[in-house]
Each structure stands twice: as structure tokens, then as C-alpha cells.
């Protein structure tokens, strides 16, 4: 049996959402208030963290895969400067219409992460800001989902909060220490 993991969506969770557009360069990448605290809680409880993100901007030619890798390298360096890091980052760079198995709400990136890092999806959590993230976590067989969204939005998530800065407190209360 593998270890449990906490999966995080990127845009809107790790970094400020660009709205309807894309974060195309590092200068436009801004950590979301509360993400580092949430990641510190996850780490303190013994869980690895993995980022799962749809990045259709690559398919649209707005930025290259090399640009995306550099951005994620910069992100990991920034996180390490705060005393934390993520285990990995998985990206779907396909068009939404391509029908790939990796684009959320499908669970291909979760399955790839589980295989690569010996993760137990049935004991893992998915944290995101859209219902697609919740659905992806459920499709992957994650034990729990947490959605950051306005209170008036419907969600199938197990937990919800309006603001990313409240996620650490929810995890502190609800996340059992990780049993390897």
C-alpha cells in the first residue's frame, strides 16, 4: 500500500487565479495568501503534496512547455525559501476538446502520480477551486475533497471554505497524521 497524498489544483489555489486567462509568465505568478500555511500543515502532518493542473495555454501556443517547466521550477524554489516543497507537479497541456485521459475532471494525472510516487489515492485528498477539481478527486478515488469557493456555489466537496487562507485551519482540524 502506498502513502496518502494531498493534491492541490494550481490556479486559484497555489497561485492567484488569472480569471478567464492564463498565467503565461513568472512575473504574473503570485502565491495565493494561505497556500504556504496549508502546505506547511500538510507537511507537518506527514503528507507529500502534488500539484495537479490543466494548462491548456500550452496547446493554444500562449506559452511553451519549457516556459511552464521553468515557472514550476521557480515556484518550487520559492516554496523552498519558505521551508516547504511539493513532491511533484503534473500538468495536462492538451486542448479541452482533445479527449485525453489526463485533463481534469478525468483522473489520469492522479493515476500517473500514484504510479510514479507509490501513492494511495484512497487515503488522499484533493483541494481545488472548481467543481472539476472536486469531480477529478472523486474520479481518482480520493478519500476527501475540499473546495475553495463562494458559499452560494453548490459543491459536492466534503469540505468548503470561501478563502484559501482558511484551508490550513481546516486541514489542521480534519487531516489525520499520515500513517505511512
N, C-alpha and C positions, 0 to 999 in steps of 0.2 A: 504494500500500500504506500502510495506517495504522500507527500506532505501537503497540507492545506495552503492556500494562497489567497491573497486579496488582489483582485483585479480592479484596475481603475481605467475608466474612459479618459481620454486626453482633453480635448477642447471642452471647456466648461467645468472641468473637474481639476485637472492638473494645472491647466493654464486658462486664463480668461478667454471666454468664447469670442470668436471673431464675428459672431452674429451669422448672417447668411453667407459670409465669405469664408476665406481660408487664411490661416496663419502661414504666410508664404516665406517668411524670413525670420531669423532670430531676433531682430530688432522689434518685431511685433509680438514676440512670445513673452508673456507676463504671467508669472505664477499666480494662481488663484489664492487669495487670502484663505488660510486654513489648510491648504494641501500639505505643507511641510509638517504641521502639527498632526494631521491624520496619518501621514506616513511614519512619523515618529511613534505614534501609538501602535500602529501595525507592527513595526519593527520591535518595539518593546515587548509586545505580546508573542513574539517569536515567529511571525509570518513573513514570508517573502512577498514582495509586491511586483505585479506585472502590469504594464500599460497595454491596453487593447484599443486600437484606434482605426477608424476608417479615414483614409486620406486620399479621397478622390481627386484632389488637386493635382496629384502626380499624373493621373490618367488624362486630365484636362490640359496638361502641359504648363500649369501655372508655376510649378517648381519641380525639380528633378528628385529622383530617389536619393542621389548624393546629397542634395540640399536637405532632404528630410533626415538622412542619417547624421549629417552634421548638426542639425537642430537638436536631435535627440542626444547626441554626444555632448552638446553644450548644456542641455537640460540635466544630464547625469552629473556633469561637472558641477553645476550649480547646486544640485541636491547634495552632492558630497561635501560642498562647502558649508552646508547646514547640518552635516553629520549623518546623513541618510543616503540611500540609493535605492534603485529598483533592480530587480533581478534581470528584467529584460523589457523590451518594447516590441510589440507585434503590430504590424500595420497592414491593412488592406489598401492597396493603391489602385484598385480596379474601378472602372465605371460602375455605378449602381446598376445599370442595365446589363452588365456582363453575366450576371447569374453565377458568380463564383461562390465557393463554399466558405470563403473567409469573411465576407462583408457582413458586419452586424446588421440585422439581428441573427444571422446564421452564426454557428459556433465554431467554425473552422480554426480561428486564431486561438481559441481556448484549447482545442484539441491539440494543436501544434505546440502550445506552451506546455501542456500537460505531458506530452510525449518527450519534449526536449529536456524538461526540468523535473520529471518524475513527480508531477503534482496530482493531488487527489481533488478533482473537481467537486465531488460530492460533499466535501468539507470546506469548500472555498466560498468566497463572497465576490459579488460584482457591484461596483459603485459607479454610477453614471448619472447623467443629467437628462436623459431622454428615455422614453418608453422602449426604444430599440435596444438600449443598453440593458434594461431590465429583462426584456424578451431574450436577448442574447445570453444573459446569465442563466436564465431558466432553460434555454435550449441546450446549454452546455452542462446542465445538471448541477449548477451551483446551489449550495445549501441555502444561501441568503442573498438578497439584493437590497440595495439602498439607493434611493433616487433623490437627487438634489433638484427640487423644482418648486414652483409656487404652490401654496396649499390648495388653490382652487383646481389644479390639474389632477385628473384621475390618474391613478397608477396602480399597477399590480405588485409593486415592490413591497418587500417585507417591512422596510423602514423608509421614512422620508424626512427630509428637512428642507427648509427654504434656502439655506445658505451653507456654502462649503465650510465656513468657519465653525459650524456646529457638528461636523462629521466626526472629529476627534472625540468629542464627548460621547457621541452615540457608540462609537467603537470601543471606547473605554468601558462603557457600561455593558454592552451586548456581546462583545467579542471575547470568547473564552481563550485563555492562553493556549497557544498551539502545542498540541501533543505530537511530537514527531513520530 
